[in-house]
């Protein structure tokens, strides 16, 4: 009886482990944005750009947008009473 119980527990624990998926890099990055407002999401996007994290981010008139390494996308809406202005501090040239 003891052997049957041990085998049952072994099957139970190893079986459940097969269904636990490893979180992808994109999943972990998305979690860092969970619950953030647009202003904080922009701050995270700037941190990621400086750290060269492989996430594409941009702001349009309605939202802060992210595209992750797995090509999934996430948008965080801007407040309706605010807008975002980005200024590029070019010293010697402008866009080429």
SVG drawing of the C-alpha trace seen along z (x, -y; Angstrom):
<svg xmlns="http://www.w3.org/2000/svg" viewBox="-10 -72 37 74">
<polyline fill="none" stroke="black" stroke-width="0.4" points="0.0,0.0 2.8,-2.4 4.4,-1.8 1.1,-2.6 0.9,-5.8 4.4,-6.9 4.0,-6.1 0.7,-8.1 2.4,-11.1 5.3,-10.9 2.9,-10.8 0.9,-13.7 3.9,-15.9 5.7,-15.2 2.5,-15.4 1.7,-18.9 5.2,-20.1 4.6,-19.3 1.9,-21.9 3.7,-24.8 5.0,-26.8 8.2,-28.8 7.5,-32.5 9.0,-34.0 11.1,-37.2 8.1,-39.0 5.8,-37.8 8.2,-39.0 8.6,-42.4 4.8,-42.8 4.5,-42.1 6.6,-45.1 4.0,-47.3 1.0,-45.8 -1.0,-48.4 1.1,-51.3 -0.4,-54.6 0.9,-56.2 3.4,-58.5 5.1,-55.6 5.0,-53.4 6.9,-56.1 9.5,-56.1 9.9,-52.3 10.2,-52.7 13.0,-55.2 14.8,-52.9 14.5,-50.0 15.8,-52.2 18.9,-53.1 19.4,-49.5 18.9,-48.4 16.1,-46.0 14.6,-44.5 11.2,-46.2 10.0,-48.7 8.1,-51.6 6.5,-54.8 3.8,-57.3 1.0,-58.3 -1.8,-60.7 -3.8,-58.2 -1.5,-55.7 2.0,-54.5 2.7,-51.5 5.0,-48.5 6.0,-45.7 7.8,-42.8 10.4,-40.3 7.6,-37.7 5.9,-40.4 3.0,-40.8 1.8,-44.3 0.5,-46.3 -1.0,-49.8 -1.5,-51.9 -3.9,-54.8 -2.9,-58.4 -5.3,-60.5 -7.7,-62.4 -6.7,-65.7 -3.0,-65.3 -0.6,-64.8 3.1,-63.9 5.7,-65.9 9.2,-64.5 12.1,-66.9 15.2,-65.7 18.2,-67.7 20.3,-67.8 23.4,-69.9 24.9,-69.8 22.3,-68.1 18.7,-67.1 17.1,-63.9 19.0,-62.5"/>
</svg>
